[in-house]
C-alpha cells in the first residue's frame, strides 16, 4: 500500500471510529465492526492503526485539537478581551462539550496514559491563555485587582465537575454559561 493511500485509509478509519464513539461510546468501539465499516480486514486494520489504544490516542488528540486549540484560537486572532472571550465562550458552548465529555468521561478513564500526554499540551495552551489575560490586565483592559490565573483555574475545575455529572447537555450548558458569565464579569469582561 502506498504511503498516501495508507494516510487516507488512516483518516477514514479514524473518522469512522470517532463516529462509532459518538454513537455508541468508547466501549462500543468494536474493532471488527470498525474494520467492516472501513472496508478492511481486521488484520489490515491493525496494520494501519496499530493498537486500539493507538487509535483512541489519535482520536483524543483530534478532540483536543478541536476543543482546545481551535476554541482558544480567538485569543491569538484578536487583542480585544471581550471579543476574544465571547468568541471562546460561543465556540465552547456550541461544539466543545461533546468532545470534552468523551475525553473526560470515557477516554481518560479507560486510558489514563492518554490523559497524561494531552495534559502536557493542555498546560502549555492554558499557560498562554493566562499570559494573555495578564497582558490585558497590565494594559488596563480588564480588572487589575484580581488573580486571573485563579479565575481560569476555577472555570477549568467547575467545567470538569459539570462534565462528569450526569446533567443533560442543556443543563450542563446552562450551568457552564452561568459560571462563565460570573467569572468573566468579575474579571471585567461582560460576556453574554
Contact map, one row per residue, 1 for C-alpha under 8 A:
111011000000000000000000000000000000000000000000000000000000000000000000000000000000000000000000000000000000000000000000000000000000000000000000000000000000000000000000000000000000000000000000
111111000000000000000000000000000000000000000000000000000000000000000000000000000000000000000000000000000000000000000000000000000000000000000000000000000000000000000000000000000000000000000000
111111100000000000000000000000000000000000000000000000000000000000000000000000000000000000000000000000000000000000000000000000000000000000000000000000000000000000000000000000000000000000000000
011111110000000000000000000000000000000000000000000000000000000000000000000000000000000000000000000000000000000000000000000000000000000000000000000000000000000000000000000000000000000000000000
111111111000000000000000000000000000000000000000000000000000000000000000000000000000000000000000000000000000000000000000000000000000000000000000000000000000000000000000000000000000000000000000
111111111100000000000000000000000000000000000001000000000000000000000000000000000000000000000000000000000000000000000000000000000000000000000000000000000000000000000000000000000000000000000000
001111111110000000000000000000000000000000000000000000000000000000000000000000000000000000000000000000000000000000000000000000000000000000000000000000000000000000000000000000000000000000000000
000111111111000000000000000000000000000000000000000000000000000000000000000000000000000000000000000000000000000000000000000000000000000000000000000000000000000000000000000000000000000000000000
000011111111100000000000000000000000000000000001000000000000000000000000000000000000000000000000000000000000000000000000000000000000000000000000000000000000000000000000000000000000000000000000
000001111111110000000000000000000000000000000001100000000000000000000000000000000000000000000000000000000000000000000000000000000000000000000000000000000000000000000000000000000000000000000000
000000111111111000000000000000000000000000000000000000000000000000000000000000000000000000000000000000000000000000000000000000000000000000000000000000000000000000000000000000000000000000000000
000000011111111100000000000000000000010000000000000000000000000000000000000000000000000000000000000000000000000000000000000000000000000000000000000000000000000000000000000000000000000000000000
000000001111111110000000000000000110010000000000000000000000000000000000000000000000000000000000000000000000000000000000000000000000000000000000000000000000000000000000000000000000000000000000
000000000111111111000000000000000000000000000000000000100110000000000000000000000000000000000000000000000000000000000000000000000000000000000000000000000000000000000000000000000000000000000000
000000000011111111100000000000000000000000000000000000000000000000000000000000000000000000000000000000000000000000000000000000000000000000000000000000000000000000000000000000000000000000000000
000000000001111111110000000000000100110000000000000000000000000000000000000000000000000000000000000000000000000000000000000000000000000000000000000000000000000000000000000000000000000000000000
000000000000111111111000000010000100000000000000000000000000000000000000000000000000000000000000000000000000000000000000000000000000000000000000000000000000000000000000000000000000000000000000
000000000000011111111100000000000000000000000000000000000010000000000000000000000000000000000000000000000000000000000000000000000000000000000000000000000000000000000000000000000000000000000000
000000000000001111111110000000000000000000000000000000000000000000000000000000000000000000000000000000000000000000000000000000000000000000000000000000000000000000000000000000000000000000000000
000000000000000111111111110110000100000000000000000000000000000000000000000000000000000000000000000000000000000000000000000000000000000000000000000000000000000000000000000000000000000000000000
000000000000000011111111111110000000000000000000000000000000000000000000000000000000000000000000000000000000000000000000000000000000000000000000000000000000000000000000000000000000000000000000
000000000000000001111111100000000000000000000000000000000000000000000000000000000000000000000000000001000000000000000000000000000000000000000000000000000000000000000000000000000000000000000000
000000000000000000111111100000000000000000000000000000000000000000000000000000000000000000000000000000000000000000000000000000000000000000000000000000000000000000000000000000000000000000000000
000000000000000000011111111110000000000000000000000000000000000000000000000000000000000000000000000000000000000000000000000000000000000000000000000000000000000000000000000000000000000000000000
000000000000000000011111111110000000000000000000000000000000000000000000000000000000000000000000000001000100000000000000000000000000000000000000000000000000000000000000000000000000000000000000
000000000000000000011001111110000000000000000000000000000000000000000000000000000000000000000000000001000110000000000000000000000000000000000000000000000000000000000000000000000000000000000000
000000000000000000001001111111000000000000000000000000000000000000000000000000000000000000000000000000000000000000000000000000000000000000000000000000000000000000000000000000000000000000000000
000000000000000000011001111111000000000000000000000000000000000000000000000000000000000000000000000000000000000000000000000000000000000000000000000000000000000000000000000000000000000000000000
000000000000000010011001111111101100000000000000000000000000000000000000000000000000000000000000000000000000000000000000000000000000000000000000000000000000000000000000000000000000000000000000
000000000000000000000000001111111100000000000000000000000000000000000000000000000000000000000000000000000000000000000000000000000000000000000000000000000000000000000000000000000000000000000000
000000000000000000000000000011111110000001000000000100000000000000000000000000000000000000000000000000000000000000000000000000000000000000000000000000000000000000000000000000000000000000000000
000000000000000000000000000001111111000001000000000000000000000000000000000000000000000000000000000000000000000000000000000000000000000000000000000000000000000000000000000000000000000000000000
000000000000000000000000000011111111100000000000000000000000000000000000000000000000000000000000000000000000000000000000000000000000000000000000000000000000000000000000000000000000000000000000
000000000000100110010000000011111111110000000000000000000000000000000000000000000000000000000000000000000000000000000000000000000000000000000000000000000000000000000000000000000000000000000000
000000000000100000000000000000111111111111001000000000000000000000000000000000000000000000000000000000000000000000000000000000000000000000000000000000000000000000000000000000000000000000000000
000000000000000000000000000000011111111111000000000000000000000000000000000000000000000000000000000000000000000000000000000000000000000000000000000000000000000000000000000000000000000000000000
000000000000000100000000000000001111111100000000000000000000000000000000000000000000000000000000000000000000000000000000000000000000000000000000000000000000000000000000000000000000000000000000
000000000001100100000000000000000111111100000000000000000000000000000000000000000000000000000000000000000000000000000000000000000000000000000000000000000000000000000000000000000000000000000000
000000000000000000000000000000000011111110000000000000000000000000000000000000000000000000000000000000000000000000000000000000000000000000000000000000000000000000000000000000000000000000000000
000000000000000000000000000000000011111111011000000000000000000000000000000000000000000000000000000000000000000000000000000000000000000000000000000000000000000000000000000000000000000000000000
000000000000000000000000000000000011001111111000000000000000000000000000000000000000000000000000000000000000000000000000000000000000000000000000000000000000000000000000000000000000000000000000
000000000000000000000000000000110011000111111100000000000000000000000000000000000000000000000000000000000000000000000000000000000000000000000000000000000000000000000000000000000000000000000000
000000000000000000000000000000000000000011111110000000000000000000000000000000000000000000000000000000000000000000000000000000000000000000000000000000000000000000000000000000000000000000000000
000000000000000000000000000000000000000111111111000000000000000000000000000000000000000000000000000000000000000000000000000000000000000000000000000000000000000000000000000000000000000000000000
000000000000000000000000000000000010000111111111110000000000000000000000000000000000000000000000000000000000000000000000000000000000000000000000000000000000000000000000000000000000000000000000
000000000000000000000000000000000000000001111111111000000000000000000000000000000000000000000000000000000000000000000000000000000000000000000000000000000000000000000000000000000000000000000000
000000000000000000000000000000000000000000111111110000000000000000000000000000000000000000000000000000000000000000000000000000000000000000000000000000000000000000000000000000000000000000000000
000001001100000000000000000000000000000000011111110000000000000000000000000000000000000000000000000000000000000000000000000000000000000000000000000000000000000000000000000000000000000000000000
000000000100000000000000000000000000000000001111111101100000000000000000000000000000000000000000000000000000000000000000000000000000000000000000000000000000000000000000000000000000000000000000
000000000000000000000000000000000000000000001111111101100000000000000000000000000000000000000000000000000000000000000000000000000000000000000000000000000000000000000000000000000000000000000000
000000000000000000000000000000000000000000000100111111100000000000000000000000000000000000000000000000000000000000000000000000000000000000000000000000000000000000000000000000000000000000000000
000000000000000000000000000000100000000000000000111111110000000000000000000000000000000000000000000000000000000000000000000000000000000000000000000000000000000000000000000000000000000000000000
000000000000000000000000000000000000000000000000001111111000000000000000000000000000000000000000000000000000001000000000000000000000000000000000000000000000000000000000000000000000000000000000
000000000000000000000000000000000000000000000000111111111100000000000000000000000000000000000000000000000000000000000000000000000000000000000000000000000000000000000000000000000000000000000000
000000000000010000000000000000000000000000000000111111111110000000000000000000000000000000000000000000000000000000000000000000000000000000000000000000000000000000000000000000000000000000000000
000000000000000000000000000000000000000000000000000111111111000000000000000000000000000000000000000000000010000000000000000000000000000000000000000000000000000000000000000000000000000000000000
000000000000000000000000000000000000000000000000000011111111100000000000000000000000000000000000000000000000000001000000000000000000000000000000000000000000000000000000000000000000000000000000
000000000000010000000000000000000000000000000000000001111111110000000000000000000000000000000000000000000000000000000000000000000000000000000000000000000000000000000000000000000000000000000000
000000000000010001000000000000000000000000000000000000111111111000000000000000000000000000000000000000000000000000000000000000000000000000000000000000000000000000000000000000000000000000000000
000000000000000000000000000000000000000000000000000000011111111100000000000000000000000000000000000000100010000001000100000000000000000000000000000000000000000000000000000000000000000000000000
000000000000000000000000000000000000000000000000000000001111111110000000000000000000000000000000000000000000000000000100000000000000000000000000000000000000000000000000000000000000000000000000
000000000000000000000000000000000000000000000000000000000111111111000000000000000000000000000000000000000000000000000000000000000000000000000000000000000000000000000000000000000000000000000000
000000000000000000000000000000000000000000000000000000000011111111100000000000000000000000000000001100100000000000000000000000000000000000000000000000000000000000000000000000000000000000000000
000000000000000000000000000000000000000000000000000000000001111111111000000000000000000000000000001000000000000000000100000000000000000000000000000000000000000000000000000000000000000000000000
000000000000000000000000000000000000000000000000000000000000111111111100000000000000000000000000000000000000000000000000000000000000000000000000000000000000000000000000000000000000000000000000
000000000000000000000000000000000000000000000000000000000000011111111110000000000000000000000001000000000000000000000000000000000000000000000000000000000000000000000000000000000000000000000000
000000000000000000000000000000000000000000000000000000000000001111111110000000000000000000010011001100000000000000000000000000000000000000000000000000000000000000000000000000000000000000000000
000000000000000000000000000000000000000000000000000000000000000111111111000000000000000000000000000000000000000000000000010010000000000000000000000000000000000000000000000000000000000000000000
000000000000000000000000000000000000000000000000000000000000000111111111100000000000000000000000000000000000000000000000000010000000000000000000000000000000000000000000000000000000000000000000
000000000000000000000000000000000000000000000000000000000000000011111111100000000000000000000000000000000000000000000000000000000000000000000000000000000000000000000000000000000000000000000000
000000000000000000000000000000000000000000000000000000000000000001111111110000000000000100110001000000000000000000000000000000000000000000000000000000000000000000000000000000000000000000000000
000000000000000000000000000000000000000000000000000000000000000000011111111100000000000100000000000000000000000000000000000000001000000000000000000000000000000000000000000000000000000000000000
000000000000000000000000000000000000000000000000000000000000000000001111111110000000000100000000000000000000000000000000000000000000000000000000000000000000000000000000000000000000000000000000
000000000000000000000000000000000000000000000000000000000000000000000011111111000011101100000000000000000000000000000000000000000000000000000000000000000000000000000000000000000000000000000000
000000000000000000000000000000000000000000000000000000000000000000000001111111100001100100000000000000000000000000000000000000001001000000000000000000000000000000000000000000000000000000000000
000000000000000000000000000000000000000000000000000000000000000000000001111111100000000000000000000000000000000000000000000000000000000000000000000000000000000000000000000000000000000000000000
000000000000000000000000000000000000000000000000000000000000000000000000111111100001000000000000000000000000000000000000000000000000000000000000000000000000000000000000000000000000000000000000
000000000000000000000000000000000000000000000000000000000000000000000000011111111011000000000000000000000000000000000000000000000000000000000000000000000000000000000000000000000000000000000000
000000000000000000000000000000000000000000000000000000000000000000000000001111111001000000000000000000000000000000000000000000000000000000000000000000000000000000000000000000000000000000000000
000000000000000000000000000000000000000000000000000000000000000000000000000001111111000000000000000000000000000000000000000000000000000000000000000000000000000000000000000000000000000000000000
000000000000000000000000000000000000000000000000000000000000000000000000000001111111100000000000000000000000000000000000000000000000100100001100000000000000000000000000000000000000000000001000
000000000000000000000000000000000000000000000000000000000000000000000000000000011111110000000000000000000000000000000000000000000000000000000000000000000000000000000000000000000000000000001110
000000000000000000000000000000000000000000000000000000000000000000000000010001011111111000000000000000000000000000000000000000000000000000000000000000000000000000000000000000000000000000000000
000000000000000000000000000000000000000000000000000000000000000000000000011011111111111100000000000000000000000000000000000000000000000000000000000000000000000000000000000000000000000000000000
000000000000000000000000000000000000000000000000000000000000000000000000011000001111111110000000000000000000000000000000000000000000000000000000000000000000000000000000000000000000000000001010
000000000000000000000000000000000000000000000000000000000000000000000000000000000111111111000000000000000000000000000000000000000000000000000000000000000000000000000000000000000000000000000011
000000000000000000000000000000000000000000000000000000000000000000000000010000000011111111100000000000000000000000000000000000000000000000000000000000000000000000000000000000000000000000000000
000000000000000000000000000000000000000000000000000000000000000000000011111000000001111111110000000000000000000000000000000000000000000000000000000000000000000000000000000000000000000000000000
000000000000000000000000000000000000000000000000000000000000000000000000000000000000111111111000000000000000000000000000000000000000000000000000000000000000000000000000000000000001000000000000
000000000000000000000000000000000000000000000000000000000000000000000000000000000000011111111100000000000000000000000000000000000000000000000000000000000000000000000000000000000000000000000000
000000000000000000000000000000000000000000000000000000000000000000000010000000000000001111111111000000000000000000000000000000000000000000000000000000000000000000000000000000000000000000000000
000000000000000000000000000000000000000000000000000000000000000000100010000000000000000111111111100000000000000000000000000000000000000000000000000000000000000000000000000000000000000000000000
000000000000000000000000000000000000000000000000000000000000000000000000000000000000000011111111100000000000000000000000000000000000000000000000000000000000000000000000000010001000000000000000
000000000000000000000000000000000000000000000000000000000000000000000000000000000000000001111111100000000000000000000000000000000000000000000000000000000000000000000000000000000000000000000000
000000000000000000000000000000000000000000000000000000000000000000100000000000000000000000111111111000000000000000000000000000000000000000000000000000000000000000000000000000000000000000000000
000000000000000000000000000000000000000000000000000000000000000001100010000000000000000000111111111100000000000000000000000000000000000000000000000000000000000000000000000000000000000000000000
000000000000000000000000000000000000000000000000000000000000000000000000000000000000000000011111111110000000000000000000000000000000000000000000000000000000000000100000000000000000000000000000
000000000000000000000000000000000000000000000000000000000000000000000000000000000000000000000011111111000000000000000000000000000000000000000000000000000000000000000000000000000000000000000000
000000000000000000000000000000000000000000000000000000000000001100100000000000000000000000000011111111100000000000000000000000000000000000000000000000000000000000000000000000000000000000000000
000000000000000000000000000000000000000000000000000000000000001000100000000000000000000000000001111111110000000000000000000000000000000000000000000000000000000000100000000000000000000000000000
000000000000000000000000000000000000000000000000000000000000000000000000000000000000000000000000111111111100000000000000000000000000000000000000000000000000000000110000000000000000000000000000
000000000000000000000100110000000000000000000000000000000000000000000000000000000000000000000000011111111110000000000000000000000000000000000000000000000000000000000000000000000000000000000000
000000000000000000000000000000000000000000000000000000000001001000000000000000000000000000000000001111111111000000000000000000000000000000000000000000000000000000000000000000000000000000000000
000000000000000000000000000000000000000000000000000000000000000000000000000000000000000000000000000111111111100000000000000000000000000000000000000000000000000100110000000000000000000000000000
000000000000000000000000000000000000000000000000000000000000000000000000000000000000000000000000000011111111100000000000000000000000000000000000000000000000000000110000000000000000000000000000
000000000000000000000000110000000000000000000000000000000000000000000000000000000000000000000000000011111111110000000000000000000000000000000000000000000000000000000000000000000000000000000000
000000000000000000000000010000000000000000000000000000010001000000000000000000000000000000000000000001111111111101100000000000000000000000000000000000000000000000000000000000000000000000000000
000000000000000000000000000000000000000000000000000000000000000000000000000000000000000000000000000000111111111111100000000000000000000000000000000000000000000000000000000000000000000000000000
000000000000000000000000000000000000000000000000000000000000000000000000000000000000000000000000000000011111111100000000000000000000000000000000000000000000000000000000000000000000000000000000
000000000000000000000000000000000000000000000000000000000000000000000000000000000000000000000000000000000111111100000000000000000000000000000000000000000000000000000000000000000000000000000000
000000000000000000000000000000000000000000000000000010000000000000000000000000000000000000000000000000000011111111100000000000000000000000000000000000000000000000000000000000000000000000000000
000000000000000000000000000000000000000000000000000000000000000000000000000000000000000000000000000000000011111111110000000000000000000000000000000000000000000000000000000000000000000000000000
000000000000000000000000000000000000000000000000000000000000000000000000000000000000000000000000000000000001001111111000000000000000000000000000000000000000000000000000000000000000000000000000
000000000000000000000000000000000000000000000000000000001001000000000000000000000000000000000000000000000011001111111100000000000000000000000000000000000000000000000000000000000000000000000000
000000000000000000000000000000000000000000000000000000000000000000000000000000000000000000000000000000000011001111111110000000000000000000000000000000000000000000000000000000000000000000000000
000000000000000000000000000000000000000000000000000000000000000000000000000000000000000000000000000000000000000111111111000000000000000000000000000000000000000000000000000000000000000000000000
000000000000000000000000000000000000000000000000000000000000000000000000000000000000000000000000000000000000000011111111100000000000000000000000000000000000000000000000000000000000000000000000
000000000000000000000000000000000000000000000000000000000001100100000000000000000000000000000000000000000000000001111111110000000000000000000000000000000000000000000000000000000000000000000000
000000000000000000000000000000000000000000000000000000000000000000000000000000000000000000000000000000000000000000111111111000000000000000000000000000000000000000000000000000000000000000000000
000000000000000000000000000000000000000000000000000000000000000000000000000000000000000000000000000000000000000000011111111100000000000000000000000000000000000000000000000000000000000000000000
000000000000000000000000000000000000000000000000000000000000000000000000000000000000000000000000000000000000000000001111111110000000000000000000000000000000000000000000000000000000000000000000
000000000000000000000000000000000000000000000000000000000000000000010000000000000000000000000000000000000000000000000111111111000000000000000000000000000000000000000000000000000000000000000000
000000000000000000000000000000000000000000000000000000000000000000000000000000000000000000000000000000000000000000000011111111100000000000000000000000000000000000000000000000000000000000000000
000000000000000000000000000000000000000000000000000000000000000000000000000000000000000000000000000000000000000000000001111111110000000000000000000000000000000000000000000000000000000000000000
000000000000000000000000000000000000000000000000000000000000000000011000000000000000000000000000000000000000000000000000111111111000000000000000000000000000000000000000000000000000000000000000
000000000000000000000000000000000000000000000000000000000000000000000000000000000000000000000000000000000000000000000000011111111100000000000000000000000000000000000000000000000000000000000000
000000000000000000000000000000000000000000000000000000000000000000000000000000000000000000000000000000000000000000000000001111111110000000000000000000000000000000000000000000000000000000000000
000000000000000000000000000000000000000000000000000000000000000000000000000000000000000000000000000000000000000000000000000111111111000000000000000000000000000000000000000000000000000000000000
000000000000000000000000000000000000000000000000000000000000000000000001001000000000000000000000000000000000000000000000000011111111100000000000000000000000000000000000000000000000000000000000
000000000000000000000000000000000000000000000000000000000000000000000000000000000000000000000000000000000000000000000000000001111111110000000000000110010000000000000000000000000000000000000000
000000000000000000000000000000000000000000000000000000000000000000000000000000000000000000000000000000000000000000000000000000111111111000000000000000000000000000000000000000000000000000000000
000000000000000000000000000000000000000000000000000000000000000000000000001000000000000000000000000000000000000000000000000000011111111100000000000000000000000000000000000000000000000000000000
000000000000000000000000000000000000000000000000000000000000000000000000000000001000000000000000000000000000000000000000000000001111111110000100000100000000000000000000000000000000000000000000
000000000000000000000000000000000000000000000000000000000000000000000000000000000000000000000000000000000000000000000000000000000111111111000000000100000000000000000000000000000000000000000000
000000000000000000000000000000000000000000000000000000000000000000000000000000000000000000000000000000000000000000000000000000000011111111100000000000000000000000000000000000000000000000000000
000000000000000000000000000000000000000000000000000000000000000000000000000000001000000000000000000000000000000000000000000000000001111111111100000000000000000000000000000000000000000000000000
000000000000000000000000000000000000000000000000000000000000000000000000000000000000000000000000000000000000000000000000000000000000111111111111000000000000000000000000000000000000000000000000
000000000000000000000000000000000000000000000000000000000000000000000000000000000000000000000000000000000000000000000000000000000000011111111001000000000000000000000000000000000000000000000000
000000000000000000000000000000000000000000000000000000000000000000000000000000000000000000000000000000000000000000000000000000000000001111111000000000000000000000000000000000000000000000000000
000000000000000000000000000000000000000000000000000000000000000000000000000000000000000000000000000000000000000000000000000000000000000111111111000000000000000000000000000000000000000000000000
000000000000000000000000000000000000000000000000000000000000000000000000000000001000000000000000000000000000000000000000000000000000000111111110000000000000000000000000000000000000000000000000
000000000000000000000000000000000000000000000000000000000000000000000000000000001000000000000000000000000000000000000000000000000000100110011111000000000000000000000000000000000000000000111000
000000000000000000000000000000000000000000000000000000000000000000000000000000000000000000000000000000000000000000000000000000000000000010011111110000000000000000000000000000000000000001110000
000000000000000000000000000000000000000000000000000000000000000000000000000000000000000000000000000000000000000000000000000000000000000011010111111000000000000000000000000000000000000000000000
000000000000000000000000000000000000000000000000000000000000000000000000000000000000000000000000000000000000000000000000000000000000000000000011111000000000000000000000000000000000000000000000
000000000000000000000000000000000000000000000000000000000000000000000000000000000000000000000000000000000000000000000000000000000000000000000011111100000000000000000000000000000000000000100000
000000000000000000000000000000000000000000000000000000000000000000000000000000000000000000000000000000000000000000000000000000000000000000000001111111100000000000000000000000000000000000000000
000000000000000000000000000000000000000000000000000000000000000000000000000000000000000000000000000000000000000000000000000000000100110000000000011111110000000000000000000000000000000000100000
000000000000000000000000000000000000000000000000000000000000000000000000000000000000000000000000000000000000000000000000000000000100000000000000001111111000000000000000000000000000000000000000
000000000000000000000000000000000000000000000000000000000000000000000000000000000000000000000000000000000000000000000000000000000000000000000000001111111100000000000000000000000000000000000000
000000000000000000000000000000000000000000000000000000000000000000000000000000000000000000000000000000000000000000000000000000000000000000000000001111111110000000000000000000000000001000000000
000000000000000000000000000000000000000000000000000000000000000000000000000000000000000000000000000000000000000000000000000000000100000000000000000111111111000000000000000000000000000000000000
000000000000000000000000000000000000000000000000000000000000000000000000000000000000000000000000000000000000000000000000000000000000000000000000000011111111100000000000000000000000000000000000
000000000000000000000000000000000000000000000000000000000000000000000000000000000000000000000000000000000000000000000000000000000000000000000000000001111111110000000000000000000000000000000000
000000000000000000000000000000000000000000000000000000000000000000000000000000000000000000000000000000000000000000000000000000000000000000000000000000111111111000000000000000000011001000000000
000000000000000000000000000000000000000000000000000000000000000000000000000000000000000000000000000000000000000000000000000000000000000000000000000000011111111100000000000000000000000000000000
000000000000000000000000000000000000000000000000000000000000000000000000000000000000000000000000000000000000000000000000000000000000000000000000000000001111111110000000000000000000000000000000
000000000000000000000000000000000000000000000000000000000000000000000000000000000000000000000000000000000000000000000000000000000000000000000000000000000111111111000000000000010000000000000000
000000000000000000000000000000000000000000000000000000000000000000000000000000000000000000000000000000000000000000000000000000000000000000000000000000000011111111100000000000010000000000000000
000000000000000000000000000000000000000000000000000000000000000000000000000000000000000000000000000000010000000000000000000000000000000000000000000000000001111111110000000000000000000000000000
000000000000000000000000000000000000000000000000000000000000000000000000000000000000000000000000000000000000000000000000000000000000000000000000000000000000111111111000000000000000000000000000
000000000000000000000000000000000000000000000000000000000000000000000000000000000000000000000000000000000000000000000000000000000000000000000000000000000000011111111010000100110000000000000000
000000000000000000000000000000000000000000000000000000000000000000000000000000000000000000000000100110011000000000000000000000000000000000000000000000000000001111111110000100000000000000000000
000000000000000000000000000000000000000000000000000000000000000000000000000000000000000000000000000010011000000000000000000000000000000000000000000000000000000111111100000000000000000000000000
000000000000000000000000000000000000000000000000000000000000000000000000000000000000000000000000000000000000000000000000000000000000000000000000000000000000000011111110000000000000000000000000
000000000000000000000000000000000000000000000000000000000000000000000000000000000000000000000000000000000000000000000000000000000000000000000000000000000000000000111111000000000000000000000000
000000000000000000000000000000000000000000000000000000000000000000000000000000000000000000000000000000000000000000000000000000000000000000000000000000000000000001101111111100000000000000000000
000000000000000000000000000000000000000000000000000000000000000000000000000000000000000000000000000000000000000000000000000000000000000000000000000000000000000000000111111100000000000000000000
000000000000000000000000000000000000000000000000000000000000000000000000000000000000000000000000000000000000000000000000000000000000000000000000000000000000000000000011111110000000000000000000
000000000000000000000000000000000000000000000000000000000000000000000000000000000000000000000000000000000000000000000000000000000000000000000000000000000000000000000011111111000000000000000000
000000000000000000000000000000000000000000000000000000000000000000000000000000000000000000000000000000000000000000000000000000000000000000000000000000000000000000000011111111100000000000000000
000000000000000000000000000000000000000000000000000000000000000000000000000000000000000000000000000000000000000000000000000000000000000000000000000000000000000001100011111111110000000000000000
000000000000000000000000000000000000000000000000000000000000000000000000000000000000000000001000000000000000000000000000000000000000000000000000000000000000000000000000111111111000000000000000
000000000000000000000000000000000000000000000000000000000000000000000000000000000000000000000000000000000000000000000000000000000000000000000000000000000000000000000000011111111100000000000000
000000000000000000000000000000000000000000000000000000000000000000000000000000000000000000000000000000000000000000000000000000000000000000000000000000000000000001000000001111111110000000000000
000000000000000000000000000000000000000000000000000000000000000000000000000000000000000000000000000000000000000000000000000000000000000000000000000000000000011001000000000111111111000000000000
000000000000000000000000000000000000000000000000000000000000000000000000000000000000000000001000000000000000000000000000000000000000000000000000000000000000000000000000000011111111100000000000
000000000000000000000000000000000000000000000000000000000000000000000000000000000000000000000000000000000000000000000000000000000000000000000000000000000000000000000000000001111111110000000000
000000000000000000000000000000000000000000000000000000000000000000000000000000000000000000000000000000000000000000000000000000000000000000000000000000000010000000000000000000111111111000000000
000000000000000000000000000000000000000000000000000000000000000000000000000000000000000010000000000000000000000000000000000000000000000000000000000000000010000000000000000000011111111100000000
000000000000000000000000000000000000000000000000000000000000000000000000000000000000000000000000000000000000000000000000000000000000000000000000000000000000000000000000000000001111111110000111
000000000000000000000000000000000000000000000000000000000000000000000000000000000000000000000000000000000000000000000000000000000000000000000000000000000000000000000000000000000111111111000000
000000000000000000000000000000000000000000000000000000000000000000000000000000000000000000000000000000000000000000000000000000000000000000000000000000100010000000000000000000000011111111100000
000000000000000000000000000000000000000000000000000000000000000000000000000000000000000000000000000000000000000000000000000000000000000000000000000000000000000000000000000000000001111111111110
000000000000000000000000000000000000000000000000000000000000000000000000000000000000000000000000000000000000000000000000000000000000000000000000000000000000000000000000000000000000111111111110
000000000000000000000000000000000000000000000000000000000000000000000000000000000000000000000000000000000000000000000000000000000000000000000010000000000000000000000000000000000000011111111000
000000000000000000000000000000000000000000000000000000000000000000000000000000000000000000000000000000000000000000000000000000000000000000000110010100000000000000000000000000000000001111111000
000000000000000000000000000000000000000000000000000000000000000000000000000000000000000000000000000000000000000000000000000000000000000000000110000000000000000000000000000000000000000111111100
000000000000000000000000000000000000000000000000000000000000000000000000000000001100100000000000000000000000000000000000000000000000000000000100000000000000000000000000000000000000000111111110
000000000000000000000000000000000000000000000000000000000000000000000000000000000100000000000000000000000000000000000000000000000000000000000000000000000000000000000000000000000000100110011111
000000000000000000000000000000000000000000000000000000000000000000000000000000000100110000000000000000000000000000000000000000000000000000000000000000000000000000000000000000000000100110001111
000000000000000000000000000000000000000000000000000000000000000000000000000000000000010000000000000000000000000000000000000000000000000000000000000000000000000000000000000000000000100000000111
